Amino acid sequence: MGELIMSAPVAGLTSKNRIASEDVVMLRRDVFADGVVSRGEAEALFALNQTARDKCAEWAPFFVEAVTDYIVHQEKPLGYISGENADWLVRTISRDGMVDSRTELELLVHVLEEAKSSPSRLCVYALEQVAHAVVDGKGPLMLGGALVPGLVAGAEVELLRRILHAHGGDGNIAITQAEAEVLFRINERTAQANNDPSWNDLFVKAIANFVMCSAGYEAPTREVALRQETFLDHTDPEIGGFFSRMVSGGLAGVIEAYRSPDDIETEWEAKNRAAEALARRAETIDACEAKWLVGHIGVNRPLYENERALLTLIKHASPEIHPALKPLLDKVA
């Protein structure tokens, strides 16, 4: 950290190792009434968060709100997270590559949610914090003992969904390969566990978003691509029934996220854009994406059920399928 800027009240709280509710009221009213306006003030709050062993319930919301406001709305470019600011945040909250506390993890996620845009590596770093807990049993999510290593519970799925939604920012950004890598790692290490059903839903939709958009689809917003509500399912009954067990809304529901509105002129305009995008794509890129997927699923072991759902979706929805995927797609109906 840089040079700390501590007022007498903040220094006093640091020395007594305790933050009471009246202390938070004092900080809001007297010390940070105009917000956290400098890096030194933000670092003073981090020091207070790290040194105070006994914190009231009001501290965490205040800390998250104050630091988020600073990094998103006070630091330039306003509303956006620069690469330099992202690096500072990761350095400040990290210990050996992991976030130090649940409060700082909530800060990281909240910053992603509040910013209009942020570096992709910041989203990947947040996803990795969930993977550390689920796969390795390490990190702040393990505090309190509620999480079971090797199993994806509903709370972890919701946290992953928040992170992925947040990084969409104010544009139609598809899931990135680095993000997909983290999700595949979680899936591989928990495939035999009794995971929450919502994990299958998120996994299939997120990986489909990455693969299908790289194959020429125009990316919808992440909120639309990963949404949970039920869609009208009007696909083949057998396929639809399979998807209704795996993914909310079934096969048609996922495809619907990539369709244009019902207006015919708008629909054909979108189709033309998709066709132009496909024409611009080099064959080596298609081969690269196919190789990536084969490398993560493989052809020499039984498919996991959510992988089968993913491949079924690709087989029935993708406008262009690379021959390298044929051995995998032959495994599904």
Secondary structure as UniProt FT lines:
FT   HELIX           8..16
FT   STRAND          18..19
FT   HELIX           21..26
FT   HELIX           27..31
FT   TURN            33..34
FT   HELIX           39..51
FT   STRAND          54..55
FT   TURN            57..58
FT   HELIX           59..69
FT   HELIX           70..74
FT   TURN            78..79
FT   HELIX           83..93
FT   STRAND          94..95
FT   TURN            96..97
FT   STRAND          98..99
FT   HELIX           102..114
FT   HELIX           120..136
FT   HELIX           140..142
FT   TURN            143..144
FT   TURN            149..150
FT   HELIX           154..167
FT   TURN            168..170
FT   HELIX           177..190
FT   TURN            191..192
FT   HELIX           197..214
FT   TURN            215..216
FT   HELIX           222..225
FT   HELIX           237..246
FT   TURN            248..249
FT   HELIX           250..256
FT   TURN            257..258
FT   HELIX           264..280
FT   HELIX           283..297
FT   HELIX           305..317
FT   HELIX           323..325
FT   HELIX           326..329
FT   TURN            330..331
//
